[in-house]
Amino acid sequence: MDKAGNSKKGPVGPTLFRQIATRLAAFTLLFALLDVGIVIVTYSSQPESLAQELLTLEASKAERAAALAPARLTGPPGAEHWAARYIDPGAERPTTPLARADATSGILMDWTRRERIPGGYRISGVRSVVQNGQQRWLFMQFEGDGIRPYVPVIVNEIVQHVLLPLIPLSLLLLLFNIVAVRRVLQPLRRAEAEVDALDPDNVLLRLSEVPEPREVNTLVRAVNRALTRLDETMAILRGFTANAAHELRTPLSIMQLSLDKLPPSPLRDDLQADTHHMARLVGQMLDLAQADALAVEPDTIVDLADIGREIVAAMAPKVFEAQRDLRFESIGDTRALGHGEAIYRIYRNLIDNALAHAPGDTPIEVTAGPGPQICVRDHGPGIADEDLPHIFERFWRKDRRKTDGAGLGLGIVQRLAQAHGGAITVENAPGGGALFRVTFAGPDHA
């Protein structure tokens, strides 16, 4: 959960690295298929070259299997009338095609002949092979039809000129992808961490602007401009709320004085109750606006007990009028870092909350200390487990028909506690009732 109470969801889409890697793999596959197509088309249009490469490939098989008789070579796939044997250049008649020699040197040389025959073609040729350090001459001949006999040649060309170059190239591109994407994403990760660290209490925080890459810089600057506009809007709203609440106080006070002059009647009592409710709501709105704008000096030390005695004395008549008992106790050192007027409001709202929700003539207990904390306990029914997650939400009320409050009091207390760098907790006290505890920073943190 973040500070706003919203759950953080994990990534819902593919990462940039995965997107680039996928596109890179698709591009490599497309390039490989295109290269394979070029190889097939090129060799299909050059049958003489295919025939030469095919005999050379078959001769390499015989050279690698030195102990294997040539007659046992299977030949290319789909070959008919395959024949292979070693020849002796000296034993061949000079006029035989098998003893074809270089016209200038008289040395026997490799040769290939492709000729058309009914139903296909015949390929013949001689290749020089070296077995056990001795040069030998291998004569091969077969008949075939179509491109099937040339499949080994085409496959070999694909392996040699497509796969072998593309594998290291793809690995290099993948490595480049890892390095480049990580470098590009590093400013984005830093910006993400800074966004998660944004604190509503410090509206001046902005994201760090990086000079490169330009797209990240543009995005960060746009977010900073949006934050500035958001802060300006929130400041306008807070100002409007504070001004409206302040302006409403005077006519409400005049209205209360006018109602006091009316003769006693049930109607006057109802109007006075409504006016008191409106006055309390206006006061809470003003407290809320001031709480949002509160800035606590880090070296201001206040005595929580002194403030507690002051608020208890001020609210005692109201509590006694409701036939309730208001008790105060100071325990140990009660100094804290804080804003005196804001802590006064915390006391007041917690006592008002206890007065509104605890029944009958049960007492309200206020405690300062030990240490930088205050507690307010009532002896009411306590708080249901399902209500605990909502108890500090602004404008939340469990049953709007049973209360005339606006649901702002505890929200104001929480906001004031956060402005002090503290926190508020609530628990069901032993023996019944709700116990609210607000903690502050101690003077040793100054």
Stockholm file with secondary structure:
# STOCKHOLM 1.0

chainA/1-446         MDKAGNSKKGPVGPTLFRQIATRLAAFTLLFALLDVGIVIVTYSSQPESLAQELLTLEASKAERAAALAPARLTGPPGAEHWAARYIDPGAERPTTPLARADATSGILMDWTRRERIPGGYRISGVRSVVQNGQQRWLFMQFEGDGIRPYVPVIVNEIVQHVLLPLIPLSLLLLLFNIVAVRRVLQPLRRAEAEVDALDPDNVLLRLSEVPEPREVNTLVRAVNRALTRLDETMAILRGFTANAAHELRTPLSIMQLSLDKLPPSPLRDDLQADTHHMARLVGQMLDLAQADALAVEPDTIVDLADIGREIVAAMAPKVFEAQRDLRFESIGDTRALGHGEAIYRIYRNLIDNALAHAPGDTPIEVTAGPGPQICVRDHGPGIADEDLPHIFERFWRKDRRKTDGAGLGLGIVQRLAQAHGGAITVENAPGGGALFRVTFAGPDHA
#=GR chainA/1-446 SS CCTTSCCCCCCCSCCHHHHHHHHHHHHHHHHHHHHHHHHHHHHHTCHHHHHHHHHHHHHHHHHHCTTSCGGGCCCSTTCEEEEEEEECTTTSCTTSGGGCBCTTTCCBCCEEEEEEETTEEEEEEEEEEEETTEEEEEEEEEEECSSGGGHHHHHHHHIIIIIHHHHHHHHHHHHHHHHHHHHHHHHHHHHHHHHHTCCTTCTTCCCCCCSSSHHHHHHHHHHHHHHHHHHHHHHHHHHHHHHHHHHHHHHHHHHHHHHHTSCCCHHHHHHHHHHHHHHHHHHHHHHHHHHHTCCCCTTCEEEHHHHHHHHHHHHHHHHHHTTCCEEEEECSCCEEESCHHHHHHHHHHHHHHHHHHSCTTCCEEEEECSSSEEEEECCSSCCCGGGGGGTTSTTCCSCGGGCCCCSCHHHHHHHHHHHTTCEEEEEECTTSSEEEEEECCCGGGC
#=GC SS_cons         CCTTSCCCCCCCSCCHHHHHHHHHHHHHHHHHHHHHHHHHHHHHTCHHHHHHHHHHHHHHHHHHCTTSCGGGCCCSTTCEEEEEEEECTTTSCTTSGGGCBCTTTCCBCCEEEEEEETTEEEEEEEEEEEETTEEEEEEEEEEECSSGGGHHHHHHHHIIIIIHHHHHHHHHHHHHHHHHHHHHHHHHHHHHHHHHTCCTTCTTCCCCCCSSSHHHHHHHHHHHHHHHHHHHHHHHHHHHHHHHHHHHHHHHHHHHHHHHTSCCCHHHHHHHHHHHHHHHHHHHHHHHHHHHTCCCCTTCEEEHHHHHHHHHHHHHHHHHHTTCCEEEEECSCCEEESCHHHHHHHHHHHHHHHHHHSCTTCCEEEEECSSSEEEEECCSSCCCGGGGGGTTSTTCCSCGGGCCCCSCHHHHHHHHHHHTTCEEEEEECTTSSEEEEEECCCGGGC
//
